[in-house]
Amino acid sequence: MSSTAATLKTGDVENTTSAAVRWYVLAMMVLVYTLSIADRYVVSTVLDSIKADLHLSDEGVAFLTAWPLALFYVVLGFPISYMLDRLNRRNIVAISLAIWSAMTMLCGAATSSLQFAISRIGVGIGEAGGTPGANSILSDYFPVSRRPMALTIFSLGAPLGAWLSYQFAGAIAVKFGWHAVFWVLGAPGLVVGLVVYLTIREPKRGQLDHTAEGAAPGVAETARFLWQQRSAVHVMLGSALTALWGWGLIYWTPAFLQRTYNLDAGQAGDVTGDMHLYAGSLATVATGWLLARPFFNDPRRIVWFMGTIIGIATFASIGIYWTHSLPVAKALFWIFIPSIYFYIGPCFGLLCNLAMPRMRAMFCAATLFVANVGNLVIAPILIGRLSVWFSADHLGDASSLRLAMLCLAPVGFWATFHYFWSARQLVRDQERATGIKI
Protein backbone atom coordinates (compact mmCIF):
# COMPACT_ATOMS: atom_id res chain seq x y z
CA MET A 1 0.00 0.00 0.00
CA SER A 2 1.39 3.39 -0.95
CA SER A 3 1.88 6.16 1.58
CA THR A 4 -0.81 8.27 -0.11
CA ALA A 5 -3.31 5.43 -0.14
CA ALA A 6 -2.56 4.65 3.48
CA THR A 7 -3.12 8.26 4.46
CA LEU A 8 -6.45 8.34 2.64
CA LYS A 9 -7.41 5.07 4.27
CA THR A 10 -6.66 6.41 7.74
CA GLY A 11 -8.51 9.64 7.09
CA ASP A 12 -11.57 7.81 5.76
CA VAL A 13 -11.74 5.66 8.86
CA GLU A 14 -11.35 8.60 11.22
CA ASN A 15 -14.15 10.42 9.40
CA THR A 16 -16.56 7.47 9.55
CA THR A 17 -15.87 6.67 13.20
CA SER A 18 -16.92 9.64 15.29
CA ALA A 19 -15.02 10.84 18.33
CA ALA A 20 -18.10 10.09 20.45
CA VAL A 21 -18.05 6.44 19.35
CA ARG A 22 -14.32 6.08 19.97
CA TRP A 23 -14.58 7.56 23.46
CA TYR A 24 -17.66 5.48 24.29
CA VAL A 25 -15.75 2.32 23.40
CA LEU A 26 -12.82 3.54 25.49
CA ALA A 27 -15.12 4.22 28.48
CA MET A 28 -16.63 0.73 28.24
CA MET A 29 -13.20 -0.88 28.07
CA VAL A 30 -12.18 1.13 31.16
CA LEU A 31 -15.19 -0.36 32.94
CA VAL A 32 -14.24 -3.87 31.81
CA TYR A 33 -10.70 -3.37 33.13
CA THR A 34 -12.02 -1.91 36.40
CA LEU A 35 -14.04 -5.04 37.08
CA SER A 36 -11.10 -7.24 36.09
CA ILE A 37 -8.75 -5.62 38.61
CA ALA A 38 -11.41 -5.51 41.34
CA ASP A 39 -12.31 -9.19 41.00
CA ARG A 40 -8.66 -10.24 40.72
CA TYR A 41 -7.24 -8.38 43.72
CA VAL A 42 -10.16 -8.30 46.15
CA VAL A 43 -8.63 -11.29 47.92
CA SER A 44 -5.86 -8.99 49.21
CA THR A 45 -8.36 -7.09 51.35
CA VAL A 46 -9.68 -10.22 53.06
CA LEU A 47 -6.45 -12.25 53.01
CA ASP A 48 -6.14 -12.51 56.79
CA SER A 49 -9.87 -13.33 57.14
CA ILE A 50 -9.56 -16.18 54.61
CA LYS A 51 -6.37 -17.34 56.34
CA ALA A 52 -8.10 -17.52 59.73
CA ASP A 53 -11.35 -19.04 58.43
CA LEU A 54 -9.60 -21.80 56.47
CA HIS A 55 -6.77 -22.32 59.02
CA LEU A 56 -3.86 -21.54 56.69
CA SER A 57 -0.31 -20.15 57.01
CA ASP A 58 0.94 -17.09 55.09
CA GLU A 59 2.32 -19.36 52.40
CA GLY A 60 -0.87 -21.44 52.32
CA VAL A 61 -3.24 -18.49 51.89
CA ALA A 62 -0.97 -17.00 49.21
CA PHE A 63 -0.98 -20.29 47.31
CA LEU A 64 -4.77 -20.63 47.57
CA THR A 65 -5.66 -17.10 46.51
CA ALA A 66 -2.99 -16.49 43.85
CA TRP A 67 -1.95 -19.68 42.08
CA PRO A 68 -5.32 -21.16 40.97
CA LEU A 69 -6.22 -17.90 39.22
CA ALA A 70 -2.74 -17.07 37.99
CA LEU A 71 -1.83 -20.38 36.38
CA PHE A 72 -4.97 -20.54 34.25
CA TYR A 73 -4.92 -16.81 33.58
CA VAL A 74 -1.37 -16.76 32.22
CA VAL A 75 -1.53 -20.11 30.39
CA LEU A 76 -4.87 -19.50 28.66
CA GLY A 77 -3.82 -15.99 27.70
CA PHE A 78 -2.04 -17.38 24.63
CA PRO A 79 -4.77 -19.57 23.08
CA ILE A 80 -7.44 -16.97 23.80
CA SER A 81 -5.26 -14.22 22.30
CA TYR A 82 -4.70 -16.47 19.27
CA MET A 83 -8.49 -16.44 18.85
CA LEU A 84 -8.64 -12.69 19.49
CA ASP A 85 -6.32 -12.08 16.53
CA ARG A 86 -8.69 -14.07 14.29
CA LEU A 87 -12.25 -13.97 15.65
CA ASN A 88 -14.71 -11.32 16.85
CA ARG A 89 -12.96 -9.58 19.75
CA ARG A 90 -16.10 -7.88 21.06
CA ASN A 91 -17.80 -11.24 21.58
CA ILE A 92 -14.80 -12.77 23.32
CA VAL A 93 -14.45 -9.82 25.72
CA ALA A 94 -18.17 -9.90 26.58
CA ILE A 95 -18.18 -13.67 27.21
CA SER A 96 -14.95 -13.50 29.22
CA LEU A 97 -16.37 -10.78 31.46
CA ALA A 98 -19.52 -12.81 32.15
CA ILE A 99 -17.46 -15.91 33.04
CA TRP A 100 -15.06 -14.26 35.46
CA SER A 101 -17.87 -12.30 37.14
CA ALA A 102 -19.95 -15.44 37.72
CA MET A 103 -16.91 -17.29 39.10
CA THR A 104 -16.11 -14.36 41.41
CA MET A 105 -19.57 -14.74 42.89
CA LEU A 106 -18.91 -18.47 43.39
CA CYS A 107 -15.81 -17.56 45.42
CA GLY A 108 -18.23 -15.99 47.88
CA ALA A 109 -20.13 -19.26 48.15
CA ALA A 110 -17.00 -21.31 48.91
CA THR A 111 -16.80 -22.98 52.32
CA SER A 112 -13.58 -24.95 51.79
CA SER A 113 -10.16 -24.44 50.27
CA LEU A 114 -11.00 -26.75 47.35
CA GLN A 115 -14.20 -24.87 46.48
CA PHE A 116 -12.40 -21.55 46.67
CA ALA A 117 -9.55 -22.80 44.48
CA ILE A 118 -11.93 -24.11 41.80
CA SER A 119 -13.79 -20.78 41.74
CA ARG A 120 -10.54 -18.82 41.43
CA ILE A 121 -9.56 -21.05 38.51
CA GLY A 122 -12.78 -19.95 36.82
CA VAL A 123 -11.92 -16.29 37.44
CA GLY A 124 -8.54 -16.83 35.81
CA ILE A 125 -10.05 -18.56 32.78
CA GLY A 126 -12.46 -15.69 32.21
CA GLU A 127 -9.97 -12.88 32.76
CA ALA A 128 -7.54 -14.33 30.19
CA GLY A 129 -9.66 -12.82 27.39
CA GLY A 130 -10.35 -9.39 28.88
CA THR A 131 -7.26 -7.20 28.72
CA PRO A 132 -5.71 -8.48 25.44
CA GLY A 133 -9.09 -8.15 23.72
CA ALA A 134 -9.68 -4.65 25.02
CA ASN A 135 -6.21 -3.49 23.95
CA SER A 136 -6.65 -4.92 20.47
CA ILE A 137 -10.08 -3.32 20.01
CA LEU A 138 -8.89 0.10 21.18
CA SER A 139 -5.88 -0.06 18.84
CA ASP A 140 -8.32 -0.09 15.93
CA TYR A 141 -10.32 2.87 17.26
CA PHE A 142 -7.34 5.19 17.95
CA PRO A 143 -4.48 6.03 15.53
CA VAL A 144 -0.79 5.39 16.22
CA SER A 145 -0.02 8.86 17.61
CA ARG A 146 -2.91 8.69 20.10
CA ARG A 147 -2.72 5.01 20.99
CA PRO A 148 -0.44 5.41 24.06
CA MET A 149 -2.80 8.14 25.33
CA ALA A 150 -5.93 6.01 24.76
CA LEU A 151 -4.44 2.94 26.40
CA THR A 152 -3.26 5.06 29.32
CA ILE A 153 -6.85 6.22 29.83
CA PHE A 154 -7.88 2.56 29.52
CA SER A 155 -5.51 1.75 32.38
CA LEU A 156 -7.58 4.08 34.58
CA GLY A 157 -9.47 0.88 35.30
CA ALA A 158 -6.58 -0.26 37.49
CA PRO A 159 -6.86 2.42 40.24
CA LEU A 160 -10.66 2.35 40.05
CA GLY A 161 -10.66 -1.43 40.41
CA ALA A 162 -8.11 -1.31 43.22
CA TRP A 163 -10.24 1.23 45.10
CA LEU A 164 -13.23 -1.10 44.79
CA SER A 165 -11.21 -4.09 45.94
CA TYR A 166 -9.51 -2.34 48.87
CA GLN A 167 -11.60 0.45 50.41
CA PHE A 168 -15.10 -0.44 49.20
CA ALA A 169 -14.61 -4.17 49.74
CA GLY A 170 -12.96 -3.59 53.11
CA ALA A 171 -16.06 -1.81 54.42
CA ILE A 172 -18.28 -4.65 53.17
CA ALA A 173 -16.02 -7.26 54.77
CA VAL A 174 -16.17 -5.58 58.18
CA LYS A 175 -19.97 -5.36 58.09
CA PHE A 176 -20.99 -8.56 56.28
CA GLY A 177 -17.93 -10.84 56.23
CA TRP A 178 -15.51 -11.82 53.49
CA HIS A 179 -17.97 -14.03 51.57
CA ALA A 180 -20.24 -11.06 50.80
CA VAL A 181 -17.37 -9.14 49.18
CA PHE A 182 -17.21 -11.57 46.24
CA TRP A 183 -20.96 -11.48 45.66
CA VAL A 184 -21.07 -7.69 45.56
CA LEU A 185 -18.09 -7.31 43.21
CA GLY A 186 -19.03 -10.16 40.88
CA ALA A 187 -22.64 -9.32 40.07
CA PRO A 188 -22.15 -6.07 38.07
CA GLY A 189 -19.94 -7.82 35.52
CA LEU A 190 -22.83 -9.90 34.21
CA VAL A 191 -24.70 -6.72 33.27
CA VAL A 192 -21.65 -4.97 31.80
CA GLY A 193 -20.84 -8.01 29.66
CA LEU A 194 -24.30 -7.82 28.09
CA VAL A 195 -23.92 -4.07 27.44
CA VAL A 196 -20.56 -4.63 25.72
CA TYR A 197 -22.10 -7.28 23.48
CA LEU A 198 -25.09 -5.13 22.52
CA THR A 199 -23.51 -1.70 22.07
CA ILE A 200 -19.92 -2.07 20.77
CA ARG A 201 -19.09 -2.70 17.13
CA GLU A 202 -16.16 -4.91 16.14
CA PRO A 203 -13.69 -2.63 14.25
CA LYS A 204 -11.74 -3.58 11.13
CA ARG A 205 -8.24 -4.72 12.06
CA GLY A 206 -5.36 -2.43 11.16
CA GLN A 207 -7.65 0.26 9.79
CA LEU A 208 -5.55 3.05 11.30
CA ASP A 209 -2.14 1.69 10.33
CA HIS A 210 -0.11 2.01 7.11
CA THR A 211 0.84 -1.65 6.90
CA ALA A 212 -0.81 -3.94 4.37
CA GLU A 213 -3.64 -6.16 5.58
CA GLY A 214 -2.87 -9.87 5.45
CA ALA A 215 -3.70 -13.20 7.03
CA ALA A 216 -3.13 -13.59 10.74
CA PRO A 217 0.42 -14.88 11.35
CA GLY A 218 1.07 -18.10 13.21
CA VAL A 219 2.41 -18.32 16.75
CA ALA A 220 5.97 -19.06 15.60
CA GLU A 221 5.99 -16.11 13.19
CA THR A 222 4.64 -13.80 15.89
CA ALA A 223 7.26 -15.04 18.37
CA ARG A 224 10.07 -14.46 15.84
CA PHE A 225 8.85 -10.95 15.09
CA LEU A 226 8.59 -10.18 18.81
CA TRP A 227 12.14 -11.38 19.40
CA GLN A 228 13.38 -9.21 16.52
CA GLN A 229 11.65 -6.20 18.12
CA ARG A 230 14.24 -5.96 20.88
CA SER A 231 12.79 -2.75 22.27
CA ALA A 232 9.47 -4.59 22.72
CA VAL A 233 11.27 -7.30 24.69
CA HIS A 234 12.75 -4.72 27.06
CA VAL A 235 9.42 -2.89 27.45
CA MET A 236 7.79 -6.22 28.31
CA LEU A 237 10.48 -7.05 30.85
CA GLY A 238 10.29 -3.56 32.35
CA SER A 239 6.51 -3.76 32.74
CA ALA A 240 6.70 -7.32 34.09
CA LEU A 241 9.26 -6.38 36.72
CA THR A 242 7.24 -3.29 37.63
CA ALA A 243 4.22 -5.55 38.18
CA LEU A 244 6.30 -8.03 40.20
CA TRP A 245 7.60 -5.20 42.36
CA GLY A 246 4.56 -2.93 42.68
CA TRP A 247 1.60 -5.28 42.58
CA GLY A 248 3.50 -7.97 44.47
CA LEU A 249 3.97 -5.55 47.37
CA ILE A 250 0.40 -4.27 47.12
CA TYR A 251 -0.94 -7.85 47.28
CA TRP A 252 0.32 -8.17 50.87
CA THR A 253 -0.01 -4.51 51.91
CA PRO A 254 -3.48 -4.80 53.55
CA ALA A 255 -2.25 -7.72 55.68
CA PHE A 256 0.96 -5.80 56.46
CA LEU A 257 -1.01 -2.76 57.67
CA GLN A 258 -3.42 -4.87 59.71
CA ARG A 259 -0.64 -6.73 61.51
CA THR A 260 1.86 -3.89 61.92
CA TYR A 261 -0.55 -1.18 63.06
CA ASN A 262 -3.34 -3.33 64.60
CA LEU A 263 -6.01 -2.33 62.05
CA ASP A 264 -9.06 -4.19 60.79
CA ALA A 265 -9.76 -4.75 57.09
CA GLY A 266 -11.83 -1.56 56.81
CA GLN A 267 -9.23 0.59 58.56
CA ALA A 268 -6.43 -0.85 56.42
CA GLY A 269 -8.48 -0.10 53.33
CA ASP A 270 -8.93 3.49 54.50
CA VAL A 271 -5.15 3.97 54.70
CA THR A 272 -4.58 3.37 50.99
CA GLY A 273 -8.07 3.51 49.47
CA ASP A 274 -8.05 7.21 48.62
CA MET A 275 -4.53 6.88 47.25
CA HIS A 276 -5.63 4.20 44.81
CA LEU A 277 -8.69 6.18 43.77
CA TYR A 278 -7.38 9.75 43.67
CA ALA A 279 -3.60 9.50 43.32
CA GLY A 280 -3.75 6.46 41.04
CA SER A 281 -6.47 7.99 38.86
CA LEU A 282 -4.75 11.39 38.74
CA ALA A 283 -1.44 9.78 37.80
CA THR A 284 -3.16 7.83 35.03
CA VAL A 285 -5.11 10.79 33.63
CA ALA A 286 -2.10 13.11 33.88
CA THR A 287 0.05 10.55 32.07
CA GLY A 288 -2.58 10.24 29.35
CA TRP A 289 -2.62 14.03 28.97
CA LEU A 290 1.18 14.19 28.84
CA LEU A 291 1.42 11.45 26.23
CA ALA A 292 -1.00 13.36 24.00
CA ARG A 293 1.49 16.28 23.86
CA PRO A 294 3.69 16.52 20.74
CA PHE A 295 6.78 16.22 22.98
CA PHE A 296 5.97 12.53 23.55
CA ASN A 297 5.52 11.67 19.87
CA ASP A 298 9.08 10.38 20.21
CA PRO A 299 8.54 7.04 22.02
CA ARG A 300 12.00 7.17 23.60
CA ARG A 301 10.83 10.01 25.81
CA ILE A 302 8.02 7.78 27.08
CA VAL A 303 10.35 5.04 28.31
CA TRP A 304 12.79 7.56 29.79
CA PHE A 305 9.85 9.08 31.67
CA MET A 306 8.66 5.70 32.96
CA GLY A 307 12.12 4.59 34.06
CA THR A 308 12.69 7.79 36.03
CA ILE A 309 9.38 7.60 37.89
CA ILE A 310 9.75 3.90 38.78
CA GLY A 311 13.28 4.50 40.07
CA ILE A 312 12.09 7.28 42.39
CA ALA A 313 9.11 5.23 43.59
CA THR A 314 11.37 2.28 44.42
CA PHE A 315 13.09 4.35 47.09
CA ALA A 316 9.64 5.21 48.50
CA SER A 317 8.59 1.55 48.59
CA ILE A 318 11.67 0.59 50.60
CA GLY A 319 10.85 3.33 53.10
CA ILE A 320 7.23 2.17 53.50
CA TYR A 321 8.12 -1.30 54.67
CA TRP A 322 11.15 -0.14 56.66
CA THR A 323 9.49 2.50 58.84
CA HIS A 324 7.45 1.75 61.95
CA SER A 325 5.61 5.08 61.67
CA LEU A 326 2.18 4.98 60.04
CA PRO A 327 2.23 8.74 59.16
CA VAL A 328 5.58 8.28 57.39
CA ALA A 329 4.28 5.20 55.57
CA LYS A 330 1.16 7.12 54.49
CA ALA A 331 3.28 9.93 53.06
CA LEU A 332 5.43 7.48 51.09
CA PHE A 333 2.36 5.61 49.82
CA TRP A 334 1.38 8.81 47.98
CA ILE A 335 4.56 8.34 45.91
CA PHE A 336 4.53 4.55 45.60
CA ILE A 337 0.88 3.84 44.79
CA PRO A 338 0.53 6.21 41.80
CA SER A 339 3.63 4.62 40.27
CA ILE A 340 2.01 1.19 39.98
CA TYR A 341 -0.68 2.63 37.69
CA PHE A 342 0.85 5.24 35.41
CA TYR A 343 3.10 2.79 33.51
CA ILE A 344 0.34 0.37 32.42
CA GLY A 345 -1.17 2.39 29.60
CA PRO A 346 2.13 3.63 28.13
CA CYS A 347 3.49 0.08 28.08
CA PHE A 348 0.47 -1.34 26.27
CA GLY A 349 0.40 1.65 23.93
CA LEU A 350 4.06 1.18 23.05
CA LEU A 351 3.64 -2.56 22.54
CA CYS A 352 0.65 -2.08 20.25
CA ASN A 353 2.83 0.27 18.19
CA LEU A 354 5.64 -2.32 18.15
CA ALA A 355 3.36 -5.13 16.90
CA MET A 356 1.79 -5.76 13.51
CA PRO A 357 -2.03 -5.32 13.60
CA ARG A 358 -2.80 -9.06 13.76
CA MET A 359 -0.12 -9.66 16.38
CA ARG A 360 -1.34 -7.18 18.98
CA ALA A 361 -3.41 -9.52 21.13
CA MET A 362 -0.52 -12.01 21.20
CA PHE A 363 1.94 -9.25 22.14
CA CYS A 364 -0.38 -8.22 24.97
CA ALA A 365 -0.79 -11.86 26.01
CA ALA A 366 3.00 -12.30 26.15
CA THR A 367 3.30 -9.16 28.27
CA LEU A 368 0.50 -10.25 30.60
CA PHE A 369 2.08 -13.70 30.84
CA VAL A 370 5.43 -12.49 32.12
CA ALA A 371 3.84 -9.73 34.23
CA ASN A 372 1.30 -11.99 35.93
CA VAL A 373 3.72 -14.83 36.48
CA GLY A 374 5.62 -12.22 38.46
CA ASN A 375 2.86 -10.49 40.40
CA LEU A 376 0.38 -13.35 40.81
CA VAL A 377 2.56 -16.48 40.87
CA ILE A 378 6.01 -15.51 42.13
CA ALA A 379 5.49 -12.47 44.38
CA PRO A 380 2.62 -13.66 46.65
CA ILE A 381 4.22 -17.07 47.23
CA LEU A 382 7.72 -15.63 47.63
CA ILE A 383 6.58 -13.14 50.26
CA GLY A 384 4.42 -15.76 51.99
CA ARG A 385 7.23 -18.32 52.06
CA LEU A 386 9.81 -15.81 53.28
CA SER A 387 7.38 -14.62 55.96
CA VAL A 388 6.93 -18.19 57.18
CA TRP A 389 10.69 -18.74 57.08
CA PHE A 390 11.43 -15.53 59.02
CA SER A 391 8.80 -16.23 61.74
CA ALA A 392 9.31 -18.30 64.87
CA ASP A 393 5.93 -20.09 64.68
CA HIS A 394 6.24 -20.79 60.92
CA LEU A 395 2.85 -19.23 60.27
CA GLY A 396 3.86 -15.62 59.67
CA ASP A 397 3.57 -12.47 61.79
CA ALA A 398 4.06 -8.72 61.46
CA SER A 399 7.86 -8.75 61.78
CA SER A 400 8.41 -11.64 59.39
CA LEU A 401 6.08 -10.11 56.80
CA ARG A 402 7.99 -6.81 56.98
CA LEU A 403 11.30 -8.56 56.26
CA ALA A 404 9.78 -10.52 53.41
CA MET A 405 8.43 -7.38 51.73
CA LEU A 406 11.76 -5.58 52.11
CA CYS A 407 13.34 -8.41 50.12
CA LEU A 408 11.07 -7.61 47.16
CA ALA A 409 11.10 -3.80 47.28
CA PRO A 410 14.45 -3.19 45.44
CA VAL A 411 13.22 -5.02 42.30
CA GLY A 412 11.90 -1.69 41.01
CA PHE A 413 15.47 -0.67 40.13
CA TRP A 414 15.72 -3.69 37.83
CA ALA A 415 12.60 -2.54 35.98
CA THR A 416 14.09 0.94 35.55
CA PHE A 417 17.10 -0.54 33.74
CA HIS A 418 14.90 -2.22 31.09
CA TYR A 419 12.89 0.94 30.40
CA PHE A 420 16.05 2.94 29.75
CA TRP A 421 17.62 0.16 27.67
CA SER A 422 14.54 -0.18 25.42
CA ALA A 423 15.06 3.35 24.06
CA ARG A 424 18.08 2.27 22.00
CA GLN A 425 16.03 0.65 19.18
CA LEU A 426 12.52 1.90 19.90
CA VAL A 427 12.08 4.30 16.95
CA ARG A 428 13.32 1.81 14.36
CA ASP A 429 11.16 -1.01 15.75
CA GLN A 430 8.02 1.16 15.76
CA GLU A 431 8.57 2.15 12.13
CA ARG A 432 8.96 -1.53 11.16
CA ALA A 433 5.66 -2.50 12.81
CA THR A 434 3.43 0.41 11.78
CA GLY A 435 5.05 1.80 8.63
CA ILE A 436 4.80 5.27 10.15
CA LYS A 437 7.84 7.47 10.79
CA ILE A 438 7.89 9.82 13.75
Backbone hydrogen bonds, N-H to C=O, Kabsch-Sander energy under -0.5 kcal/mol:
donor,donor_aa,acceptor,acceptor_aa,energy
6,A,2,S,-2.5
7,T,3,S,-2.2
8,L,4,T,-2.3
9,K,5,A,-2.6
10,T,6,A,-2.6
11,G,7,T,-2.5
12,D,8,L,-2.7
13,V,9,K,-2.1
14,E,10,T,-2.4
15,N,11,G,-1.9
16,T,12,D,-1.8
17,T,13,V,-1.8
18,S,16,T,-0.7
22,R,18,S,-2.2
23,W,19,A,-2.6
24,Y,20,A,-1.9
25,V,21,V,-2.5
26,L,22,R,-2.2
27,A,23,W,-2.4
28,M,24,Y,-2.3
29,M,25,V,-2.3
30,V,26,L,-2.1
31,L,27,A,-1.8
32,V,28,M,-2.2
33,Y,29,M,-2.4
34,T,30,V,-2.4
35,L,31,L,-2.2
36,S,32,V,-1.8
37,I,33,Y,-2.5
38,A,34,T,-2.4
39,D,35,L,-2.5
40,R,36,S,-1.8
41,Y,37,I,-2.5
42,V,38,A,-1.1
44,S,41,Y,-1.6
45,T,41,Y,-0.5
45,T,42,V,-0.9
46,V,42,V,-0.9
47,L,44,S,-1.0
50,I,46,V,-2.7
51,K,47,L,-2.4
52,A,48,D,-2.3
53,D,49,S,-2.6
54,L,50,I,-2.4
55,H,52,A,-0.6
56,L,51,K,-2.4
58,D,395,L,-2.0
61,V,57,S,-2.6
62,A,58,D,-1.8
63,F,59,E,-2.3
64,L,60,G,-2.3
65,T,61,V,-2.2
66,A,62,A,-2.1
67,W,62,A,-0.6
67,W,63,F,-1.0
70,A,66,A,-2.8
71,L,67,W,-2.7
72,F,68,P,-1.0
73,Y,69,L,-2.5
74,V,70,A,-2.9
75,V,71,L,-1.8
76,L,72,F,-2.2
77,G,73,Y,-0.7
78,F,75,V,-0.9
80,I,76,L,-2.2
81,S,77,G,-1.8
82,Y,78,F,-2.3
83,M,79,P,-1.6
84,L,80,I,-2.2
85,D,81,S,-1.8
86,R,83,M,-1.8
87,L,83,M,-3.9
89,R,87,L,-0.6
92,I,88,N,-1.6
93,V,89,R,-2.6
94,A,90,R,-2.2
95,I,91,N,-2.5
96,S,92,I,-2.6
97,L,93,V,-2.3
98,A,94,A,-1.8
99,I,95,I,-2.2
100,W,96,S,-2.6
101,S,97,L,-1.9
102,A,98,A,-2.0
103,M,99,I,-2.3
104,T,100,W,-1.7
105,M,101,S,-1.8
106,L,102,A,-1.5
107,C,103,M,-1.4
108,G,104,T,-1.0
109,A,105,M,-0.6
109,A,106,L,-0.8
110,A,106,L,-0.6
110,A,107,C,-0.9
116,F,112,S,-2.2
117,A,113,S,-2.5
118,I,114,L,-2.4
119,S,115,Q,-2.0
120,R,116,F,-2.3
121,I,117,A,-2.0
122,G,118,I,-1.7
123,V,119,S,-1.7
124,G,120,R,-2.3
125,I,121,I,-2.3
126,G,122,G,-2.1
127,E,123,V,-2.6
128,A,124,G,-1.1
129,G,126,G,-1.4
130,G,127,E,-1.2
131,T,127,E,-0.7
133,G,129,G,-0.7
134,A,130,G,-2.3
135,N,131,T,-2.5
136,S,132,P,-2.1
137,I,133,G,-2.4
138,L,134,A,-2.5
139,S,135,N,-1.7
140,D,136,S,-0.6
140,D,137,I,-1.3
141,Y,138,L,-1.5
142,F,138,L,-1.5
144,V,208,L,-0.6
146,R,143,P,-1.2
147,R,143,P,-0.9
147,R,144,V,-0.9
150,A,146,R,-2.6
151,L,147,R,-2.8
152,T,148,P,-1.3
153,I,149,M,-2.2
154,F,150,A,-2.3
155,S,151,L,-1.3
156,L,153,I,-1.8
157,G,154,F,-1.9
158,A,155,S,-2.0
160,L,156,L,-1.8
161,G,157,G,-2.6
162,A,158,A,-2.6
163,W,159,P,-2.3
164,L,160,L,-2.0
165,S,161,G,-2.4
166,Y,162,A,-1.9
167,Q,163,W,-1.0
168,F,163,W,-1.8
169,A,164,L,-1.8
170,G,166,Y,-1.5
171,A,167,Q,-1.9
172,I,168,F,-1.6
173,A,169,A,-2.6
174,V,170,G,-2.0
175,K,171,A,-1.6
176,F,172,I,-3.4
177,G,172,I,-0.6
177,G,173,A,-1.6
180,A,177,G,-0.5
181,V,177,G,-0.7
182,F,178,W,-0.8
182,F,179,H,-0.6
183,W,179,H,-1.1
184,V,180,A,-2.3
185,L,181,V,-2.0
186,G,182,F,-1.7
187,A,183,W,-1.7
189,G,186,G,-0.9
190,L,186,G,-0.5
190,L,187,A,-1.3
191,V,187,A,-0.8
192,V,188,P,-2.2
193,G,189,G,-2.4
194,L,190,L,-1.2
195,V,191,V,-1.9
196,V,192,V,-2.6
197,Y,193,G,-1.9
198,L,194,L,-2.0
199,T,195,V,-2.1
200,I,196,V,-1.6
207,Q,204,K,-1.3
209,D,206,G,-1.5
210,H,434,T,-1.4
222,T,218,G,-2.3
223,A,219,V,-2.6
224,R,220,A,-2.4
225,F,221,E,-2.3
226,L,222,T,-2.5
227,W,223,A,-2.3
228,Q,224,R,-2.0
229,Q,225,F,-1.6
230,R,228,Q,-1.8
232,A,229,Q,-0.8
233,V,229,Q,-1.6
234,H,230,R,-2.0
235,V,231,S,-2.4
236,M,232,A,-2.6
237,L,233,V,-2.4
238,G,234,H,-2.7
239,S,235,V,-2.6
240,A,236,M,-2.6
241,L,237,L,-2.6
242,T,238,G,-2.0
243,A,239,S,-2.2
244,L,240,A,-2.6
245,W,241,L,-2.5
246,G,242,T,-3.3
247,W,243,A,-1.0
248,G,243,A,-1.2
249,L,245,W,-1.6
250,I,246,G,-2.3
251,Y,247,W,-2.0
252,W,248,G,-0.8
252,W,249,L,-0.6
253,T,249,L,-0.9
256,F,252,W,-2.5
257,L,253,T,-2.8
258,Q,254,P,-2.3
259,R,255,A,-2.4
260,T,256,F,-2.7
261,Y,257,L,-2.1
262,N,258,Q,-0.5
263,L,258,Q,-0.9
268,A,264,D,-2.7
269,G,265,A,-2.0
270,D,266,G,-1.8
271,V,267,Q,-1.3
272,T,268,A,-1.1
273,G,269,G,-2.5
274,D,270,D,-0.6
276,H,272,T,-2.3
277,L,273,G,-2.3
278,Y,274,D,-3.1
279,A,274,D,-0.9
280,G,275,M,-2.4
281,S,277,L,-0.8
282,L,278,Y,-2.7
283,A,279,A,-2.6
284,T,280,G,-1.9
285,V,281,S,-3.0
286,A,282,L,-3.0
287,T,283,A,-1.9
288,G,284,T,-2.4
289,W,285,V,-2.4
290,L,286,A,-2.5
291,L,287,T,-2.7
292,A,288,G,-0.9
292,A,289,W,-0.5
293,R,290,L,-1.8
296,F,293,R,-1.6
297,N,294,P,-2.0
298,D,295,F,-0.7
301,R,298,D,-1.4
302,I,298,D,-0.6
303,V,299,P,-1.5
304,W,300,R,-2.1
305,F,301,R,-1.9
306,M,302,I,-2.4
307,G,303,V,-2.5
308,T,304,W,-1.9
309,I,305,F,-2.0
310,I,306,M,-2.5
311,G,307,G,-2.0
312,I,308,T,-2.0
313,A,309,I,-2.5
314,T,310,I,-1.7
315,F,311,G,-1.1
316,A,312,I,-1.3
317,S,313,A,-2.3
318,I,314,T,-1.9
319,G,315,F,-1.8
320,I,316,A,-2.0
321,Y,317,S,-1.5
322,W,318,I,-0.7
323,T,319,G,-2.4
326,L,324,H,-0.6
329,A,325,S,-2.3
330,K,326,L,-2.8
331,A,327,P,-2.0
332,L,328,V,-2.1
333,F,329,A,-2.3
334,W,330,K,-1.1
335,I,332,L,-1.3
336,F,332,L,-2.5
337,I,333,F,-2.6
339,S,335,I,-0.8
339,S,336,F,-0.5
340,I,336,F,-0.7
340,I,337,I,-1.2
341,Y,338,P,-1.4
342,F,338,P,-1.9
343,Y,339,S,-0.6
344,I,341,Y,-1.4
345,G,341,Y,-0.6
347,C,343,Y,-2.2
348,F,344,I,-2.2
349,G,345,G,-2.9
350,L,346,P,-2.7
351,L,347,C,-2.5
352,C,348,F,-2.4
353,N,349,G,-1.3
354,L,350,L,-0.8
354,L,351,L,-0.5
359,M,356,M,-2.4
360,R,356,M,-0.6
360,R,357,P,-0.9
363,F,359,M,-2.5
364,C,360,R,-2.6
365,A,361,A,-2.4
366,A,362,M,-2.5
367,T,363,F,-2.2
368,L,364,C,-2.9
369,F,365,A,-2.4
370,V,366,A,-2.1
371,A,367,T,-2.5
372,N,368,L,-2.9
373,V,369,F,-2.1
374,G,370,V,-1.3
375,N,371,A,-2.7
376,L,372,N,-2.0
377,V,372,N,-1.0
377,V,373,V,-0.7
378,I,373,V,-2.9
379,A,374,G,-3.0
381,I,377,V,-0.7
382,L,378,I,-3.1
383,I,379,A,-2.7
384,G,380,P,-2.4
385,R,381,I,-3.2
386,L,382,L,-2.6
387,S,383,I,-2.6
388,V,384,G,-2.1
389,W,385,R,-2.5
390,F,386,L,-2.7
391,S,387,S,-1.0
401,L,397,D,-2.1
402,R,398,A,-1.9
403,L,399,S,-2.0
404,A,400,S,-2.1
405,M,401,L,-2.2
406,L,402,R,-1.9
407,C,403,L,-1.1
408,L,404,A,-0.8
409,A,405,M,-1.7
411,V,408,L,-2.1
412,G,409,A,-1.2
413,F,410,P,-1.7
414,W,410,P,-0.5
414,W,411,V,-0.8
415,A,411,V,-1.5
416,T,412,G,-1.8
417,F,413,F,-1.5
418,H,414,W,-1.3
419,Y,415,A,-1.8
420,F,416,T,-2.1
421,W,417,F,-2.4
422,S,418,H,-1.9
423,A,419,Y,-0.6
423,A,420,F,-0.9
424,R,421,W,-1.4
425,Q,422,S,-0.9
429,D,425,Q,-2.2
430,Q,426,L,-2.2
431,E,427,V,-2.1
432,R,428,R,-1.9
433,A,429,D,-1.7
434,T,430,Q,-2.4
435,G,431,E,-2.1
